[in-house]
Amino acid sequence: MLEQFYPYAVIGLCLSIVWVFFQLYKQRSTLLPSLSFWAASLTYAITVFMTDFSFYHKLLLMLPRDLVVFVMVFLLANNLKNTRAFFLAAVGIGLAGYLIYSRFVPEAWQKVFGPSQESIPAAQLPSELARNGELLLDLKVNTQPEALVVLLQNYQVSLKRAFPDLKYPDLTDLDEYYTLDVPDAQIKNLAKIITAIQASGLTDVVEYNEVIRLSLPVPSPSRPAPPPIDYGLDDPNLAQLWGFEKMQMADYFQYLRQEEISPKKRAKIAILDTGVEGRHEDLKDNYVSTRSQYDQDKQSHGTHCAGIAAAVSNNGRGGASLALNPGFLQVTSIKVLSDFGWGTQQDIINGMIEAADQGADVISMSLGGPSRDNAQKAYEAAIRYANRAGAVVVVAAGNDNRNAKNYVPAACEGVIVVAALSPDLKKASFSNFISDLGMGIAAPGQDILSTIPGNKYAAYSGTSMATPYVAGLVGVLKALRSDLNTAQVYALLKDTGLDTPDSP
């Protein structure tokens, strides 16, 4: 949001350092330059915080680089001995800072010394692709991958089956998908490679294997607890779950008890995320492990989502879920995002396949992002595969206050897309719009208290938090009627939900 001001914030802080040392050299008062330094420092901090770069880009690149610059300026200014030197230093810092931080120098260097990028139409290239397997290809029936390798031999590409672990290959054409890996030296020719593939007639689909980065959860300030409501449960954090009040959970739980409604099966919800700390005190009795490496979470995002969907109710710990007792739901983790919060389209689709093959009734995906691919054939093939295996796929709309039709997998056919509501039941300010999507719905997504690693609890905000609320409800429905398909589930949600004053 403030990227255009970031270079000036860096330059301003550097110049304020020079000014402080100039005043010391002249043996004058440093009050004004000191105030300038602290104001510039505050401006720099706010600018860095408010930019749209990822958290890890800021932490691992921007801050270390800027710290080196500030230290160098400090050492330089501390050794200047005359007014002319200070003047030249100030001019040099201002000019060099502008040229470098405005990317004039890097772009000029790339143009003169770097490889030509003329073969890459900028509008056609996504911002980030998988390093190992930049493209996803659906080969035509009876096409051998070697034929493409020969066709593209000048580019030294390699092909590998994209989804090798399908339990039911007869249910899908995902077994015909391959990833095409382009060596770093040939990335400049990616557009030519795509053109050659499309002209060859050997493929049905050519898509980018895009990188999806997690929108890190935003810690929410504590809010006043609503008036106490008797849910008939002993979980201590219930008073802080404003979503329970708005969703009339007291009436819901009372109805289940009075009508003695019991589940026909224990529905399984698969959380596709950064992993889940399955041993958490408020999850462990509802948690079932798929793989041990999925049962830890260094981000907290996956664990938070799991607690919203399937926290153990009435256990005297933490919060609760829509499952009145452990007979309704179990939750598992399919780790598709790294410990740094990113994964590729191939990773996510493989996770969907694994969840479906493991018998998931609901696949909850609090992830996604904008895409430049107009078609999402691979995602939609994976969704159909999951649907045929009996799973309902629920995905987050996104947190950019934009139209979710340009986000994946939210824009894919066959998914229930979830926007976020604030406590006043209006669209949360960050939530994407879902009005142009076929199966959109909204749920509480602001200041949502749930589980995080270390047997702790925290309130986060995002469509990531709204999604598992819906996934949990879908799980309860599937526990009562396992034959419900996605369209039937969505019809039930839409027909029984509340009309909100500010529809997303």
Long-range contacts (C-beta under 8 A, 24 or more apart in sequence): 1-50, 1-51, 1-52, 2-46, 2-47, 2-50, 2-51, 3-51, 3-52, 3-53, 5-47, 6-47, 6-48, 6-51, 6-101, 7-97, 7-98, 7-101, 7-102, 9-40, 9-43, 9-44, 9-47, 9-48, 10-44, 10-66, 10-69, 10-97, 10-101, 11-93, 11-94, 11-97, 11-98, 11-101, 12-40, 12-43, 12-44, 13-37, 13-40, 13-41, 13-43, 13-44, 13-70, 14-69, 14-70, 14-73, 14-93, 14-97, 15-40, 15-90, 15-93, 15-94, 16-40, 16-41, 17-70, 17-73, 17-74, 17-77, 18-73, 18-77, 18-86, 18-89, 18-90, 18-93, 19-90, 20-77, 21-77, 21-78, 21-80, 21-86, 22-77, 22-80, 22-83, 22-86, 25-80, 25-81, 25-86, 26-83, 54-213, 55-216, 55-341, 56-340, 56-341, 69-97, 115-185, 115-188, 116-188, 117-188, 119-188, 119-189, 119-190, 119-191, 119-192, 120-188, 120-189, 120-190, 120-191, 121-191, 124-191, 124-194, 124-372, 125-190, 125-191, 125-372, 126-208, 126-210, 126-371, 126-372, 126-373, 128-210, 128-211, 128-213, 129-208, 129-209, 129-210, 129-211, 130-179, 130-209, 130-210, 130-211, 130-344, 130-345, 130-346, 132-179, 132-181, 133-160, 133-162, 133-179, 133-180, 133-181, 133-209, 133-344, 133-346, 134-179, 134-180, 134-181, 134-182, 134-187, 134-190, 134-208, 134-209, 135-179, 135-180, 135-182, 135-193, 135-194, 135-197, 135-206, 135-207, 135-208, 135-209, 136-162, 136-177, 136-178, 136-179, 136-180, 136-205, 136-206, 136-207, 136-208, 136-209, 136-345, 136-346, 136-378, 137-177, 137-178, 137-179, 137-180, 137-197, 137-203, 137-205, 137-206, 137-207, 138-173, 138-176, 138-177, 138-203, 138-204, 138-205, 138-206, 138-377, 138-378, 139-176, 139-177, 139-178, 139-202, 139-203, 139-204, 140-176, 140-201, 140-202, 140-203, 140-204, 141-176, 143-202, 143-203, 145-178, 147-202, 148-180, 148-197, 148-200, 148-202, 148-203, 151-196, 151-197, 151-200, 151-202, 152-193, 152-196, 152-197, 155-182, 155-183, 155-186, 155-189, 155-192, 155-193, 156-183, 156-185, 156-186, 157-181, 157-182, 157-183, 157-186, 157-193, 162-346, 162-349, 162-350, 162-378, 163-346, 163-349, 163-350, 163-353, 165-350, 165-353, 165-354, 165-357, 166-353, 166-357, 166-385, 167-353, 167-356, 167-357, 168-357, 168-385, 168-388, 168-389, 171-385, 171-388, 171-389, 172-381, 172-382, 172-384, 172-385, 172-388, 173-381, 174-349, 174-353, 174-378, 174-381, 174-382, 174-385, 176-204, 177-205, 177-378, 177-381, 179-209, 179-346, 204-377, 205-375, 205-377, 205-378, 207-345, 207-373, 207-375, 207-376, 207-377, 207-378, 208-345, 208-371, 208-372, 208-373, 209-344, 209-345, 209-346, 210-344, 210-345, 210-369, 210-371, 210-372, 210-373, 210-408, 211-342, 211-343, 211-344, 212-337, 212-342, 212-343, 212-344, 212-345, 212-348, 212-367, 212-368, 212-369, 213-341, 213-342, 213-369, 214-274, 214-299, 214-301, 214-337, 214-341, 214-342, 214-367, 215-398, 215-399, 215-462, 215-464, 216-299, 216-301, 216-341, 217-300, 217-301, 217-304, 217-460, 217-461, 217-462, 217-464, 217-465, 218-460, 218-461, 218-462, 219-458, 219-459, 219-460, 220-446, 220-447, 220-448, 220-459, 220-460, 220-461, 221-447, 221-459, 222-459, 223-423, 223-447, 223-459, 231-320, 232-257, 232-314, 233-313, 233-314, 233-320, 234-314, 234-315, 234-316, 235-282, 235-311, 235-313, 235-314, 235-315, 235-316, 235-317, 235-318, 235-319, 235-320, 236-316, 236-317, 236-318, 237-318, 237-319, 237-449, 237-457, 238-319, 238-320, 240-319, 240-449, 240-459, 241-319, 241-320, 241-448, 241-449, 242-423, 242-444, 242-447, 243-443, 243-444, 243-448, 243-469, 244-320, 246-421, 246-423, 246-425, 246-444, 247-444, 247-469, 249-322, 252-322, 253-324, 256-324, 257-324, 261-480, 262-327, 263-327, 263-328, 263-476, 263-479, 263-480, 264-479, 264-480, 264-481, 264-482, 265-478, 265-479, 265-482, 266-326, 266-327, 266-328, 266-329, 266-330, 266-479, 267-328, 267-329, 267-330, 267-361, 267-362, 267-475, 267-476, 267-478, 267-479, 267-482, 268-329, 268-330, 268-331, 268-332, 268-358, 268-359, 268-360, 268-361, 268-362, 268-475, 269-309, 269-310, 269-329, 269-330, 269-331, 269-332, 269-360, 269-361, 269-362, 269-363, 269-364, 269-468, 269-471, 269-472, 269-475, 270-331, 270-332, 270-333, 270-334, 270-355, 270-358, 270-360, 270-362, 270-363, 270-364, 270-391, 271-302, 271-305, 271-306, 271-309, 271-331, 271-332, 271-333, 271-334, 271-364, 271-366, 271-468, 272-334, 272-336, 272-348, 272-351, 272-352, 272-355, 272-363, 272-364, 272-365, 272-367, 273-297, 273-301, 273-302, 273-305, 273-306, 273-333, 273-334, 273-335, 273-336, 273-337, 273-365, 273-366, 273-367, 274-298, 274-299, 274-300, 274-301, 274-302, 274-335, 274-337, 274-338, 274-339, 274-341, 275-299, 275-302, 275-303, 275-333, 275-335, 276-302, 276-303, 276-305, 276-306, 276-331, 276-332, 276-333, 277-303, 277-451, 277-453, 277-454, 278-333, 280-307, 280-451, 280-453, 280-455, 281-317, 281-318, 281-455, 282-307, 282-311, 282-312, 282-315, 282-317, 282-318, 282-319, 282-451, 282-455, 282-457, 283-307, 283-310, 283-311, 283-312, 283-331, 283-451, 284-312, 285-312, 285-315, 285-326, 286-310, 286-311, 286-312, 286-321, 286-323, 286-326, 286-329, 286-330, 286-331, 287-330, 287-331, 287-332, 288-330, 288-331, 288-332, 289-332, 289-333, 290-332, 290-333, 290-334, 290-354, 290-358, 291-335, 293-335, 294-332, 294-333, 294-334, 294-335, 295-333, 296-453, 297-333, 297-453, 298-339, 298-453, 299-337, 299-339, 299-341, 300-452, 300-453, 300-458, 301-337, 301-341, 301-366, 301-464, 302-333, 302-335, 302-337, 303-451, 303-452, 303-453, 304-448, 304-450, 304-451, 304-452, 304-458, 304-460, 304-464, 304-465, 305-364, 305-366, 305-450, 305-464, 305-465, 305-467, 305-468, 306-331, 306-333, 306-451, 306-468, 307-450, 307-451, 307-452, 307-457, 308-448, 308-450, 308-465, 308-468, 308-469, 308-472, 309-364, 309-468, 309-469, 309-471, 309-472, 309-475, 310-472, 310-475, 311-450, 311-451, 318-451, 318-457, 319-449, 319-450, 319-451, 319-457, 321-472, 322-469, 322-472, 322-473, 322-475, 322-476, 323-472, 323-475, 323-476, 323-479, 327-479, 328-475, 328-476, 328-479, 329-472, 329-475, 329-476, 329-479, 332-358, 332-360, 334-358, 336-367, 337-367, 343-367, 345-378, 345-379, 345-408, 348-379, 348-409, 349-378, 349-379, 349-382, 352-382, 352-383, 352-385, 352-386, 352-393, 353-382, 353-385, 353-386, 355-386, 355-391, 356-385, 356-386, 356-389, 356-390, 356-391, 357-389, 359-389, 359-390, 360-386, 360-389, 360-391, 361-390, 361-391, 361-392, 361-474, 361-475, 361-478, 361-479, 361-482, 362-391, 362-392, 362-393, 362-394, 362-471, 362-474, 362-475, 362-478, 363-391, 363-392, 363-393, 363-394, 364-394, 364-467, 364-468, 364-471, 365-393, 365-394, 365-395, 365-396, 365-409, 365-467, 366-395, 366-396, 366-462, 366-463, 366-464, 366-465, 366-467, 366-468, 367-395, 367-396, 367-464, 368-395, 368-396, 368-398, 368-407, 368-408, 368-409, 368-410, 369-398, 369-407, 369-408, 370-398, 370-400, 370-402, 370-406, 370-407, 370-408, 371-406, 371-407, 371-408, 371-411, 373-408, 376-408, 376-409, 376-411, 376-412, 379-408, 379-409, 379-412, 380-412, 380-413, 380-414, 383-409, 383-412, 383-413, 383-414, 383-415, 384-414, 387-414, 387-485, 387-486, 390-482, 392-416, 392-474, 392-478, 392-484, 392-485, 392-486, 392-489, 393-486, 394-418, 394-467, 394-470, 394-471, 394-474, 395-467, 396-462, 396-463, 396-464, 396-466, 396-467, 397-431, 397-432, 397-433, 397-434, 397-440, 397-463, 397-504, 398-431, 398-432, 398-463, 399-430, 399-431, 399-432, 399-462, 399-463, 399-464, 400-430, 400-432, 401-429, 401-430, 401-431, 401-432, 401-433, 402-432, 402-433, 403-432, 403-433, 403-436, 404-432, 404-433, 404-434, 404-436, 404-437, 404-440, 405-436, 405-437, 407-432, 410-434, 410-437, 411-437, 413-438, 414-486, 415-439, 415-486, 416-440, 416-441, 416-470, 416-474, 416-486, 416-489, 416-490, 416-493, 417-441, 418-442, 418-443, 418-445, 418-463, 418-466, 418-467, 418-469, 418-470, 419-443, 419-445, 419-463, 419-466, 419-504, 420-444, 420-445, 420-446, 420-461, 420-462, 420-463, 420-465, 420-466, 420-504, 421-445, 421-446, 421-466, 421-500, 421-504, 422-446, 423-447, 425-498, 425-500, 425-501, 425-502, 426-500, 426-501, 426-502, 427-500, 427-502, 427-503, 427-504, 428-461, 428-463, 430-461, 430-462, 430-463, 431-463, 431-466, 431-504, 432-463, 432-504, 433-504, 434-504, 435-503, 435-504, 439-486, 439-487, 439-490, 440-504, 441-470, 441-490, 441-493, 441-494, 441-497, 442-466, 442-500, 442-503, 442-504, 443-467, 443-469, 443-470, 444-469, 445-469
